[in-house]
Amino acid sequence: MGTGVQAYISYRVITKTNLPEFEGPEKIVIRRYSDFEWLHDRLSEKYKGIFIPSLPEKNAVEKFRFSKEFIELRRRALDLFVNRIAVHPELKQSEDFRIFLQADEEKMDRARSYETGIFKKPSDFLQMFKTKVSDVVLGKEKPVEESSPEYEKLKNYIFELENHLAEAQKQAFRLVKRHRELGQSLADFGKAIKLLGACEGDSLEKVFSEVGSKSEMLSVKLQKEADNLLFNFEEPLKDYVRAVQSIKATLVDRANAFRQHYDLYREKEYKEHNLYLKADSDEATKRFEHIVAVMNEELARFQEQKTADIGLAFHEFAKGQAKLAKDIADAWRGVLPKLEACSS
């Protein structure tokens, strides 16, 4: 919608449910990317310790913003974002989620403009702690940090997982590119060999024409397999790279909660008879322990889902490659006798 730099893409979100808290069995609303961002930020603010499903990147190279491929990739990623919230035992009960799924445009705009306190969105609040808390998590400073073996193991696992997933996604991207380049090369070769056959005439023309046709046919198959790799192999890996970013954001929440718990506990030790301080300290301790408990549950859920999703992605990869290899072998095997006859 719109034109020029003001143009944007709208998404139709369809909800079908029999839950009584919804307005009816089916609801269709129109949402922009910024609406999905609003929902993500609201959930991040309210559900500390939970791995909030990730969003696809906001920025895109201008010339690709409205390409069919970009639109489809983003649509799939946003669909995955919404459905992951819908199956999460806590997030699916969020009032903000119900607003997102049901509110008309006026109500949605009103919800998005709602502000609490002095912070307009969670990122404004997190910015206050960006240097201190991020440095705690990343190990750049050593002020106050959890030192439990469980926490160290979790941090190491997350950063190692991120590196390996990013490398796998990079190589998957190269595979997609290679399939497309080879497909284009075969298409160009097919045209060239047909022209060569027409120049030669006689029996060579017929054989070369068949070789050219096989090349063009395989070119189409390679392009289709490139699309299959992109949507069913590279994108799932990229999605989990984004998911790890969500986990790292939760680690920041955990580090911040630990610092508050630690600081208030230490202060309480110096001021033993301050009842207000004791209440604040106890609350900070409960908040930290709650985040730890929730993260443990989330990590178990994440690993189970990751195993299923990545396993499916590699299954699709192997199946597609096996079929492509068979198609290539069958195509060239069919013209071998004719080429052998020409060379004898």
C-alpha positions in Angstrom: 0.0 0.0 0.0 1.1 3.6 -0.6 3.7 4.7 -3.1 7.4 5.5 -3.1 9.2 5.5 0.3 5.8 5.5 2.0 4.8 2.2 0.5 4.4 -0.7 2.8 3.0 -4.3 2.9 -0.1 -5.3 4.8 -0.8 -8.8 6.0 -4.1 -10.5 6.5 -4.2 -12.4 9.8 -6.9 -15.0 10.1 -7.8 -16.5 13.5 -10.0 -19.6 13.9 -10.8 -20.6 17.4 -13.5 -22.0 19.7 -12.1 -20.3 22.8 -14.7 -18.3 24.7 -12.5 -15.3 25.3 -12.4 -14.5 21.6 -15.1 -12.5 19.9 -16.2 -15.4 17.5 -15.0 -18.5 15.7 -13.3 -16.6 13.0 -11.7 -13.1 12.8 -9.8 -11.5 9.9 -7.7 -8.4 10.5 -5.1 -6.5 8.5 -1.7 -5.9 10.1 1.5 -4.1 9.2 5.0 -5.2 10.2 5.0 -2.5 12.9 2.0 -4.2 14.5 4.0 -7.4 14.8 6.8 -5.4 16.3 4.4 -3.9 18.8 3.2 -7.4 19.9 6.8 -8.6 20.2 7.8 -5.6 22.3 4.8 -6.0 24.6 5.4 -9.7 25.2 9.1 -9.0 25.8 8.2 -6.4 28.4 5.7 -8.5 30.3 7.0 -12.1 30.1 10.5 -12.1 31.6 12.3 -15.4 31.3 10.3 -16.6 28.3 12.0 -16.9 24.9 9.8 -14.6 22.9 9.4 -15.9 19.3 11.7 -13.9 16.9 10.6 -11.6 14.1 12.2 -11.4 10.6 14.6 -8.5 10.1 12.9 -5.2 9.6 15.2 -3.6 7.1 15.6 -4.8 3.6 17.6 -3.6 0.6 15.2 -1.2 -1.2 15.2 -3.0 -4.6 14.2 -6.3 -2.9 11.5 -4.9 -0.6 8.6 -5.7 -2.8 10.0 -8.8 -4.7 7.8 -11.9 -4.6 10.6 -13.8 -2.8 11.1 -11.2 -0.1 7.3 -10.9 0.5 6.9 -14.7 0.8 9.9 -15.1 3.1 8.6 -12.4 5.4 5.0 -13.7 5.3 6.2 -17.2 6.3 8.4 -15.8 9.1 5.5 -13.7 10.5 3.2 -16.6 10.2 5.6 -18.7 12.2 5.9 -15.9 14.8 2.2 -15.8 15.4 1.7 -19.5 15.5 4.5 -20.0 18.0 2.8 -17.5 20.3 -0.5 -19.3 19.8 0.9 -22.7 21.0 2.9 -21.3 23.9 1.2 -22.1 27.2 1.8 -18.6 28.6 2.0 -16.3 25.7 -1.2 -17.5 24.1 -3.1 -16.1 27.1 -1.8 -12.6 26.6 -4.3 -9.8 26.4 -2.0 -8.1 23.9 -2.1 -11.2 21.7 -5.9 -11.1 21.7 -5.8 -7.4 20.8 -3.5 -8.2 17.9 -5.7 -10.9 16.6 -9.0 -9.2 17.0 -8.8 -5.4 17.2 -10.0 -3.2 14.4 -7.6 -0.6 13.0 -8.8 2.1 15.4 -8.4 -0.1 18.5 -5.0 -1.3 17.3 -3.7 2.2 16.8 -5.0 3.1 20.3 -3.2 0.1 21.8 0.0 0.9 20.0 0.0 4.5 21.2 -0.5 3.4 24.8 2.5 4.3 27.0 3.2 3.5 30.6 5.6 5.5 32.8 8.4 7.4 31.2 9.4 4.5 28.8 7.6 4.3 25.5 8.7 0.8 24.8 10.8 -2.0 26.4 13.9 -1.1 24.3 14.0 2.4 25.9 14.2 0.7 29.3 16.8 -1.8 28.2 18.9 1.0 26.8 19.6 2.2 30.3 21.3 -1.1 31.1 22.8 -1.8 27.6 26.4 -1.2 28.6 26.4 -2.7 32.1 24.1 -5.7 31.6 25.4 -6.6 28.1 28.9 -6.4 29.3 28.0 -8.7 32.2 26.6 -11.3 29.8 29.3 -10.9 27.2 32.1 -11.1 29.9 33.6 -7.7 29.1 33.3 -6.5 32.7 33.3 -8.4 36.0 31.2 -6.4 38.4 28.4 -8.7 39.6 27.6 -11.9 37.8 26.2 -15.3 38.4 29.0 -17.8 38.9 27.0 -21.0 39.1 28.2 -23.9 36.8 24.7 -24.1 35.4 24.7 -20.5 34.3 28.2 -20.7 32.7 27.2 -23.9 30.9 24.1 -22.2 29.6 26.0 -19.1 28.3 28.6 -21.2 26.6 26.0 -23.4 25.0 24.0 -20.4 23.6 27.1 -18.6 22.2 28.4 -21.8 20.7 25.0 -22.7 19.2 24.7 -19.2 17.7 28.1 -19.5 16.0 27.4 -23.0 14.6 23.9 -22.1 13.4 25.2 -18.9 11.7 27.9 -20.9 9.9 25.4 -23.5 8.8 23.0 -20.8 7.5 25.8 -19.1 5.6 26.7 -22.4 3.9 23.1 -23.1 3.1 22.9 -19.6 1.5 25.9 -20.5 -0.7 24.1 -23.8 -1.7 21.1 -21.8 -2.8 23.3 -19.4 -4.8 25.2 -22.3 -6.4 22.0 -24.1 -7.5 20.7 -20.9 -9.1 24.0 -20.2 -10.8 24.3 -23.7 -12.1 20.7 -23.6 -13.3 21.3 -20.4 -15.2 24.5 -21.8 -16.7 22.6 -24.9 -17.9 19.9 -22.7 -19.5 22.5 -20.7 -21.3 24.4 -23.9 -22.4 21.1 -25.4 -23.7 20.5 -22.5 -26.0 24.1 -22.4 -27.2 24.2 -26.2 -27.9 21.0 -25.9 -29.9 22.4 -23.2 -32.1 25.6 -25.2 -32.6 23.5 -28.2 -33.7 21.5 -26.0 -36.1 24.8 -24.9 -37.6 26.1 -28.4 -38.0 22.9 -29.9 -39.5 22.2 -33.6 -40.2 22.3 -36.0 -37.3 24.2 -33.7 -35.0 21.4 -31.2 -35.0 18.9 -33.7 -33.6 21.3 -34.9 -30.9 22.5 -31.5 -29.9 18.9 -30.3 -29.8 18.0 -33.0 -27.4 21.1 -32.2 -25.3 20.0 -28.6 -25.2 16.5 -29.5 -24.2 17.7 -31.7 -21.4 19.9 -28.9 -20.2 17.0 -26.4 -20.2 14.8 -29.0 -18.4 17.5 -29.5 -15.7 17.9 -25.8 -15.4 14.3 -25.5 -14.4 14.7 -28.4 -11.9 17.8 -26.7 -10.4 15.9 -23.4 -10.0 13.0 -25.2 -8.2 15.5 -27.0 -5.9 17.1 -23.7 -5.2 13.7 -22.4 -4.0 13.1 -25.5 -2.0 16.5 -25.0 -0.3 15.8 -21.4 0.4 12.3 -21.9 2.0 12.8 -25.3 3.6 16.5 -25.4 4.5 18.2 -22.0 4.7 15.2 -20.1 6.2 14.7 -22.6 9.1 18.4 -22.3 10.0 18.1 -18.5 9.7 15.0 -18.6 11.9 17.0 -20.4 14.7 19.8 -17.9 14.4 17.1 -15.3 15.2 15.7 -17.5 18.0 19.1 -17.5 19.7 19.0 -13.7 19.7 15.8 -14.0 21.7 17.5 -16.3 24.2 20.4 -13.8 24.5 17.8 -11.0 25.3 16.4 -13.2 28.0 20.0 -13.7 29.4 20.2 -9.9 29.6 16.9 -9.9 31.7 18.3 -12.6 33.9 21.6 -10.8 34.4 19.8 -7.6 35.3 17.5 -9.4 37.7 20.5 -11.0 39.4 22.2 -7.7 39.8 19.1 -6.2 41.4 18.8 -9.2 43.7 22.5 -9.1 44.6 22.6 -5.3 45.2 19.5 -5.2 47.4 20.6 -8.3 49.3 23.9 -6.6 50.1 22.3 -3.4 51.1 19.8 -5.2 53.3 22.8 -6.8 55.1 24.0 -3.3 56.0 20.6 -2.1 57.1 19.1 -5.0 58.9 16.1 -3.3 60.4 14.8 -1.6 57.2 11.5 -3.4 56.5 10.9 -1.7 53.2 14.4 -2.7 52.0 13.8 -6.2 53.1 10.6 -6.4 51.2 12.3 -5.0 48.1 15.1 -7.5 48.5 12.8 -10.4 48.9 10.8 -9.3 45.8 14.0 -9.0 43.8 15.1 -12.5 44.9 11.7 -13.9 43.9 11.9 -12.2 40.5 15.3 -13.6 39.8 14.4 -17.1 40.9 11.3 -16.9 38.7 13.3 -15.9 35.6 15.7 -18.8 36.3 12.9 -21.3 36.7 11.1 -20.1 33.6 14.3 -20.1 31.5 14.9 -23.7 32.5 11.4 -24.7 31.2 11.9 -22.6 28.1 15.3 -24.1 27.3 13.8 -27.6 27.4 11.0 -26.6 25.1 13.4 -24.8 22.8 15.7 -27.8 22.5 12.8 -30.2 21.8 11.4 -27.9 19.1 14.8 -27.2 17.6 15.5 -30.9 17.3 12.2 -31.4 15.4 12.5 -28.4 13.2 16.2 -28.7 12.2 15.7 -32.5 11.7 12.9 -31.7 9.3 15.0 -29.1 7.5 17.8 -31.6 6.9 15.4 -34.3 5.9 13.9 -31.9 3.2 17.5 -31.0 2.1 18.5 -34.7 1.7 15.2 -35.6 0.0 15.5 -32.7 -2.5 19.2 -33.4 -3.3 18.4 -37.1 -3.8 15.6 -36.3 -6.2 17.7 -33.8 -8.1 20.6 -36.2 -8.4 18.2 -38.8 -9.8 16.7 -36.4 -12.3 20.1 -35.3 -13.5 21.3 -38.9 -13.9 18.2 -40.0 -15.7 18.3 -37.0 -18.1 21.9 -37.6 -19.2 21.6 -41.4 -19.2 18.8 -41.0 -21.8 21.0 -39.2 -24.3 24.2 -41.3 -23.8 23.4 -43.9 -26.5 22.8 -41.2 -29.1 26.0 -39.3 -28.3 27.9 -42.6 -28.4 26.5 -43.3 -31.8 27.6 -39.9 -33.1 31.2 -40.5 -31.8 31.6 -44.0 -33.2 
